[in-house]
């Protein structure tokens, strides 16, 4: 019996009982009005009328109560079953099925629901299979990479880590996977350094020296942010970070071999160059004999070339000291003016040759002394002043000076030459770099070594320059 038939039956039954009740009331009312009130049959007739009306009314009430309870229940039950089925599906219980074959109105709904649940079940099984297959494939790829890899989510929990990383970090997979990297780093020095460099963008990311596989190895850490566009393609969302350790042991060994080679060659070159200069000095001694004009020009040219070779050899030796970590500083208390005077004295002959006027800017009030390796800082100032003279026009002026600021002492050298394009303000401190179009000869090592010397003292070397307005190199040191 469907809901429509039940409703029609209930309403019809109620209507029939009401009609019956009304009919009984009307019939009995007519009988009573037709009977003489003083007649002996009046009271029994009245009692019979009340009895029939009461019985019919009570039956009608019982039927009404029965229909009130039965009808909503028969309608609510399939709806509740359907609602519960939907909730089961929402909770990923795709095995839920509805059986409403005796309910014609819901039979089609139940059949469609069951088909949907069956398809969702198959889709889920296929999706889980694909996900597991993809996960295993990704794990195989990660473990096939010979470089240590660590994957972190947004909460910096370890999502995946390959065998190489476990070996380098000296961890076990079960104690690392799905654990907080920050908590693990409290007991792991290498992981703590990696997390610190990941969090701090200002951290100096130097190669890591790690003892693994019974040998000393060097690794360069790379930090790659992982972003996704699954929600909004135009708004990438951070999903986590990838830490990749690249093994640079082979390159480090080659670099060390290169440094040793350059150091050896430079050291060996200084002896024959010194012998050439000594021979030139003897050759120019007038007590041995006078040189003609052509011989003097040739001797001067040889001396300039020998001096340039000696300077390059010295720069290469300084560079190899920095690269090998053998830069020994011997600090002592030094006045800034002494460093300036040394640089001027070392470059005076070159300045006179090109007619360059060296101006000194030094405050009249007393400024603090410096606790530095005076030889290294004097070498830097000498190199900066030499560059300023070489890149200035003839009969120009160059300024060298010192001043005190809130952070310490500034030593500076300024020229008024062609200037440096802002694009190259950082590159000029790289080794062997030369500004394109520069005609002045040089090794491209002076500024790089100068920067290393200054940073070894905890200071900074920077440049302020504009094309056509010259350059100003500034050394900042703590007093």
Secondary structure, 3 states (H helix, E strand, C coil): CCHHHHHHHHHHHHHHHHHHHHHHHHHHHHHHHHCCCCCCHHHHHHHHHHHHHHHHHHHHHHHHHHHHHHHHHHHHHHHHHHHHHHHHHHCCCCCCCCCCCCCHHHHHHHHHHHHHHHHHHHHHHHHHHHHHHHHHHHHHHHHHCCCEEEEEECCCEEEEECHHHHHHHCCCHHHHCCCEHHHHHCCCHHHHHHHHHHHCCCCCCCCEEEEECCEEEEEEEEEEEEEECCCCCCCCEEEEEEEEEEECHHHHHHHHHHHHHHHHHHHHHHHHHHHHHHHHHHHCCCCCCCCCHHHHHHHHHHHHHHHHHHHHHHHHHHHHHHHCCCCCCCCEEECHHHHHHHHHHHHHHHHHHHCCEEEEEECCCCCCCEEECHHHHHHHHHHHHHHHHHCCCCCCEEEEEEEEECCEEEEEEECCCCCCCHHHCCHHHCCCCCCCCCCCCCCCCHHHHHHHHHHHCCCEEEEEEECCCEEEEEEEECC
